[in-house]
């Protein structure tokens, strides 16, 4: 099969039904507990479930497909455990409270398609990055591109993990409302966790380059948009200076997304 301009849609459709099933089951739980924040817990498992489906159908029969499977599994498990730990014993996230207010009444029912099915469809589209790799795994041999992809993934994974831990530890200590973390990785950009995630998805693109498929560009470009404009930076910083008076100084001194030297001395909180 020529995967340069085509993609194995049958393989993708096989995964879609499982992703929708997981999304619907999670929605049912959220409906009972009246908290749609738990959709965040299935973000990375949705991607992993798609990869498990592709691996099950095509087989894990060489180092290329095995390495990709392990990278996605490790990323998904780590991120899910962290999000569960962070969200435990907390009320519904502010972002979802805003969506709930805008879509009331009957938001509980509307959230099935507004939040959960939408999340599943986004994860499904992103999973298109992995299809050419598994679909051609029997023809692939380990190359320099694969090695570079693994190294970039490792950098992004460690960067995101450290950033998450620094913020979680900081939030567990902060007493004064409105304090902003501006040390560690957070000194060099305001969203190092998102930057780490950005590196992970572009690492998987690099890993997929030997497939010579144009489809591998879709996922990293879409993820970059989500992180920078939709659910990431743009969403997190909307109205943040009103909630955190010290955040404007942080904006003035610190890069938004890509790490760099602070523009002026940051005063520790």
N, C-alpha and C positions, 0 to 999 in steps of 0.2 A: 504493500500500500504506500502511495506517495503521501507522506505526512507534511510536505512543505506547505501545501495550500489547503489540506483537509485535516480533519480531526476525527477520531473514532467516537462518533456521537452515540453509538449503541453502548459503548463502555460508560460514557458519561450519564446516559439515561438510566443505566442500571444503578448508578450511585445515587441519583436524584431521589428515587423513592425512599431510600434509607435515610437520606438527609431530611426529607419532609416528615418522615415518621418520627425521627428524633426531635425535630422542631415542634411537632404537634404534641408529643408527649410532654415536653418541657412546658409548652404553653398551658396544658391542662393543670400541671402543678402550680404554675404561676397564677392561674385563675383561682385556684383554691386558696392560696396564701396571699393573694392580692399584691404580688410583687413581681413585676416583669424584669427586674434587675437580673434575675437568674439566667436570662438569655445570654449574658456575658460568659457564664460558665460553659456554655456549649459552643462558643465561637470557634475555639481551636479543635474541640472534638468533632465538629462538623467537617472540618478539613481532614482530620485524621480518618474519619469514617469513610470519606470519599477515597482516600489513599488505600485504606484497607480493602475496599471493594475492588479497586484497580489491581492491587497486588494479588488478591484472591483469584481474580479471573485470569490474569496474565501470568501469574507465578512470580516467585522471588527466586530467580535462577542464575543471577550473576551479581558481581560486586556493585554494579551501578544501581540496580533496583534495590538491593539490600541497603546500601548507604543512604539512598533517598528515603526509604521507609523509616530507617532509624532516625534520621534527622527530623522528619515530620513528627514521629512518635515522641521523641525527647522534647521537642519544642512544645507540643500539645500538652503533654503531661505536666511539664513544669509550669506552663502558663495557667492551666486549669487549676492546679493546686494552689498557686499563688492567688488567683482571683477568688477562689473559695475562702481562703484564709483571710484575705483582705475584706471581703464582703460579709463575713460571718457576724451575726448579731448587729447588723446595721440596717437601717430602714431603706426603703426603695431609693435608688440613686436619683439625685437631683435632675439629671438629664431626662429620666423616664417620668418623673413627676411632672415635668413641663409638658411632655408628650401626652400624658394622661389627662392633664387639664385641658389641653387643646382639643382632645378628641372625646371628651365626655359629652353626653352620657354613654353608657354601654362600652366603655373603653376595654373592659375585660374581654369582650367578644372581638372587638376591632383589633386588639393587640395580636390576635392570631395571624392576621395577614400584614398588619402594619409593622410588627416587630419580628415575630418568629419565622413566618414564611419568608419574609424579606431577607432575614439573616441567612436562612438556609439557601436561598437563591444566590446571594452574594458569595457565600462559601463555595457553592457549586460552580459558579463562573470562575472563581479563583483557582479551583481545582483543575481547571483546564491546563494549567501549567504542567501538571504531573502526567497527564494522559500520554503525550508523545514519548515520555521516558519509559513508562511501563509498556506502552504499545510496541515499542521497538527494542525492548530490553534484551531480547535474545540476539539482536544484531550488534549490540554495543559492546565496546571494550573500553576499559578505563583509560582516560586521556588526561592531558594537562588541564583542560577545562573542568573536569570533575574534581581534580585536586584543588584548583583555585576556588571552586564553588564551596567545597567543604571548609576551606580556611576562612573564607568570608563569612560563611554561616556560623562558624565557631566564634569569630569576632563579634558578630551581631548578637548571638545567643548570650555570650558572656556579658556584653555591654548592657543588654536589656535586663538580664538577671541582676546585675549589680545595681543598676538604676532603680529597679523595682524594690530591691531590698533597702537601699538607702532611703527612699521615700517612705516605705512602710515603717522603718525604724524611726524616722523623723516624726511621722504622724503619731506614733505611739507615745512620743515624749512631749509633743506640743500641748501646752495648756492654753496659751493666749490665742484666741480665735483670729485668724487672718495671717498668721505667720507663714512665711514662704521659705522653702528649702533652697539655699543658694550655695551649697558646698558640694564637694565630691564631683560626680559627673554633672550634677545640676548647676554647677558653676559655669560650665562651658556651653550649655544650651538649655533651653527651658523645658525640653521634652526628650531627654536622652533615652527613655524607654521606647518612645515611638521611633526614634532614630535607629535603635537596635532592631526593632521589628522591620523597619525599612531595609536594613542591611540583610536580614534573613531572607526576605522575599526576593531581593535582587541576587542574593547568593544562589537561590534555587534557579533563577533565570540563567545565571552563568553555568550552573550544573547541567542545565538542559540544552545549552548551545549546540552540543554535538548532534542533537536530533535534527537540526536544520529546519525546524518548524517555526513558521511565523507566529503561531498561536502562543508561543511561550512569552511573547511580549505583553499579552493582554493582562495577565495577573499582576505583575509588578507595577505596571502603569496604573491599573485600577487601585491597587493597594496604596500606591504613592498618593493618589487623589484622596482616598479615604483618610489616610493619616494626616495629610496637610490641610484638606479643605472640608471634609464631610464630618466624620465622627471623631477625628483626632484633634489636632491643634485648634482648628477653627471652633469646634464645639466646646472644648475644654476652656478656652480663653474668652468665650462670649460672656460679657458682663463680669469677668473675674475681678477687675479693678474695683468694682463696687463692693464685692464681698471681701476682698483683701486689699486694704489701702496701701500696703507696702509692695504690691505686685507691680505697680507702675515703675518703681525704681528698678525692679528686676527686669522688666521689659526694656528699659532704657540702657541697661548695662550688659544684657545677655542675649546671645543669638537665639533665634526662635527654634530652629530644628537641627541644623548642621553645627556640630561643635566647633568652637573657635575661642580665641582669647577674649576675655571680658573687655568691654569697651572702656570701663572705668572700674576702680576698686569697688568690690562688693563688700558692703558692711554686713557682717554676720548678724543673724537674728538673735 
